[in-house]
């Protein structure tokens, strides 16, 4: 009998390995305004202002920056058992995690999923004070909650099929005229996404995103960084995405992990919510205002650790004649987070050069 997948509620936490915990604390707490739930000599547990679970971000000291795990909350304790059965049937590495092994988290199941990512499923968690109305504590940019993960995978169609099998809906996609899939935004909570699947060398973590209540808070983060002479940490934005409609800002932390500050997406909770399909040649998908994007945003991402703590080898996406540059038929390979492509062989045609829009 086929084991059913766990009933996932939402993306819930992420653990990043950082090399300098003091520098990371400065960035995430002093600059971004996250709240400290707990501190240990080698770890920092953070949350945003409307969150009541123990943490949504763990920063753990290590030798090399990396993604240690992504956490999904499931609908009840029995769904943790369902996750164990499901991934065991898939033949994935599965580890039962006892309560308290991760501070603030109850019994969990940790797997290395078929895409190569370390993922933890849990329900029980320590509750802490929700600070939504503690305005005397709010900074001008006070993040409200963890919103989503964005990951890079060599085969977006296979990743899409895997997450659809977990019961995720699809809010938006990037496709070409032959329905080749370059990226997909998929959700369990009723927003645009809990995870974005984007093409490139993978598995790697492209970014994690924290939501804010207003776009003025996003702009305030830019002013804070400018005032601190840390404006170089702004990699992209502020701006408006076509995909998701979100107002965004992308930052790099002291270890190079990419963080998005995000607001103004939309509700997707109805069962017949339509999928918005963007053509890979429509420039508005990445910037509704037509801004060009820094090359690093397409090519750089965080290393992923397996459940054994060692880096997971990456695989490049296949080269395919998926787009045609000016009718020349130049072969291209998708390498970036929203259908961006680089020509291979025969040189680059206009619009396919690294860092330029197609």
Residue, then its C-alpha position, 0 to 999 in steps of 0.5 A: x500500500x502506498x503511504x500518503x504524504x504528510x498534511x503540511x500546513x506551511x513553511x515554518x523555520x529554517x536553519x542556516x550555518x553561519x561562520x560568525x554568530x556575532x556578525x549574524x546577530x548584528x544583521x538579523x537582529x540589529x538591522x532586520x529587527x528580528x526578535x531573539x527567543x533564545x541564545x546558546x554559545x553556538x546558536x541563536x533562535x529568532x522569530x518575527x513579530x507576529x510569530x508565536x512558535x519558538x523560532x522561525x530562524x536558527x543561526x548556528x555557528x559552523x566552519x562553512x556557510x550552508x543551509x542545514x534544514x528547512x522546516x515544515x509544520x504539519x497539521x497534527x502529531x500523527x502527521x509526523x508519523x505519516x512523514x516517516x512512513x511516506x519518506x521511508x516508502x520513497x527510500x529517502x534517508x529518514x531520521x526520527x528526532x526526539x522532542x527537544x533535540x532542536x530547542x523549542x521543537x517537539x518530536x520531528x522527522x528529518x529527511x533528505x528529500x528526493x531533491x536533495x534538501x534537508x527537511x524537517x516535519x514537526x507539529x509540537x512546538x514551544x509557544x512564546x509571546x506574540x508581539x504583534x501589538x508590542x509597538x513599543x518594541x517594533x523597529x521601523x522595518x519589523x518583519x511579521x513572519x517567515x513567508x517562504x523558501x526559494x530553492x534552485x533545482x536542476x529539473x524544475x518539472x521533477x521538483x514540481x511533480x514532487x511538491x504536487x505529490x505533497x499536496x502543494x498548489x501552484x500559484x504561478x509558473x514561468x514557461x515557454x511556448x512549448x510548456x517547458x517549465x522554468x520556475x514554479x511558485x507552490x503553496x500550502x498556506x493561502x498565499x502565493x508560495x511556501x516554496x519557489x522552485x527555480x532552475x539552476x545548479x542544485x540543490x541549493x538555497x536561493x533565499x528565504x523571505x520574511x514578510x512585512x506589513x507595509x512596503x514602507x518597512x521595506x524601504x526603511x531597511x534600505x535607509x537603515x543600511x544606507x545610514x550604516x554605510x552597509x548599502x552594499x548588502x542590498x543586492x536587488x531592489x527595492x522593486x515590484x515583482x511581476x510573479x507574485x506581485x510582491x514588493x521586494x528587497x534582496x539582501x546578503x547577510x555577512x556569510x552571503x546567505x540571501x534574504x528577501x524582505x517581502x510584502x503585498x502578495x495575494x490570497x490563494x486559498x480558494x480551491x479553484x484559484x487559477x495559476x498565473x502562467x508567465x512566458x519566459x520572454x516576458x520581462x515583467x515576470x522578474x521586474x514589473x518596473x523593468x529593472x535589470x538584475x545583478x548577475x549574482x542573483x542568478x548564479x550565487x546561492x547557499x550550499x545545502x547540507x545533507x542529513x549527515x551534515x556534509x555538503x550535497x553535490x550539485x547537478x547542473x540543469x540539462x542544456x536544451x534548445x528551449x528558447x531561440x534568441x532572435x531566431x538563431x536557435x542558440x542552445x541555452x541552459x537555465x541557470x537562474x531563479x526566474x527563467x534566466x538563461x545563458x547561451x552555450x556555444x556560438x556565443x551569446x545573443x542579445x538578451x541572453x547575456x549574463x545579467x541582462x533580461x531576456 
